[in-house]
Amino acid sequence: MPRLALLLAMAAPVWIFSFSTTGQVIATALVAAIVVAALADALRIPGARYVELARVFPPTIGVGDTRPGNYTVTSSWPAVLSVSITQQVPAALAANILHAGSLEVTPGNALIANLTITGRSRGTFPLGPVALTIPGPWKLIRRSLIYYLDDTISITPSMANTGRYRLIAAQHRVRTAGQRVIRRRGAGTSFANLRDYVPGDDPRRIDWKATARRHRLISREFTVEQGQTIMIAIDCGRMMTQLAGDRPRFEYALASALTLADIALSTGDRVGLIVFDSLVRRYIAPTRTPGTLGALRDALTGVTATMTEPDYAAAFRTLTERNRRRSLIVLFTDVIDVRSSRAVIALTARSAERHLPLVVALRNEQLVLASVPSPDTSDEQAYESAAAEELLSARDEALQIMRQAGVAVLDTAPTGMTAALINRYLEIKERSVL
């Protein structure tokens, strides 16, 4: 403690006179007094059984999201305590206490220290120990109490904007309500209403109870089920490891995929998932049960982008074998080199015969900037600019070939991807092309 060090420094000159017996006695007595004071100060610092600490953090947080948390300190010590909180959180999480310096804890009352936490990288992590540092009343000695708490936090793909996009989808449904009421007699499984029987109706549709009550033949009318199937396919190969700002493009894809899943489930669609690089890393069959969104989030939390080449053939083969229903296949990827472009073009064009593929091509904004030479460009930079322009030209050609083959393409920057994707999805729903 600084105060104890100051007292000892002030007592040091006394030892100059310790060549005499009187000087030795005075110096020894002074040091002894300082030691006794320090011991007395230490004895007036409570132990852990008198001070309780609780940590309240959200169980989950999205990458890049900031949410509040707090520490609660409760003291049964008869005196007012001045405490400082030291935390040891995982590197995947940033935590900033909003109160700087010491905090005063009064007997029998709870002190709440608020803080903000920010998710940095996905996964489930133990939050680690917390230390309370408590000085004695005279601030000569301080004691650190270590609390080993067993709570954890899951850092998931961000879903911060789902509420806003859900509102947009709801407004879209209200705007388009009544524009297309599709009813097919004798088809579908969802009961619509009762009506008078007309010649040509399927006799199996006659409602005999209603017929008996009304004394005339009454038929049941059914509507075609409007729920559709959305398969989200996410490439986690090497192209998705590239940074877009401070995060890999893969993180933007995960956040957009979860937002799309949330909107699709809210409209009654079934949603499934496949994540792949050289292997299929995750697969969830299409469903719309209440726990679907949580299952998708949990499946995406532990997967990371790798430096391997994606095997599009294996991914589409898995989709074909496990999902026979016509679906909207939303593929998050990029097609920057010739090899991957050919594979994506061939497979998406083939899948367009049964499904409706939508390729979300994540544009590399750094490559776009590099393709535009500046007036003072050096020879080396000119070559780099020409190479970037050539890659972008090949990419544009690949996307155009996909469009000509009947594949829907969304060419977008990662930062604006979610809004563009939700608008395209709602457009597909409105046009009933699936």
Summary of the structure (lengths in Angstrom):
residues: 434
radius of gyration: 33.5
end to end distance: 71.8
largest distance: 129.1
contacts: 1325
relative contact order: 0.09
helix: 40%
strand: 29%
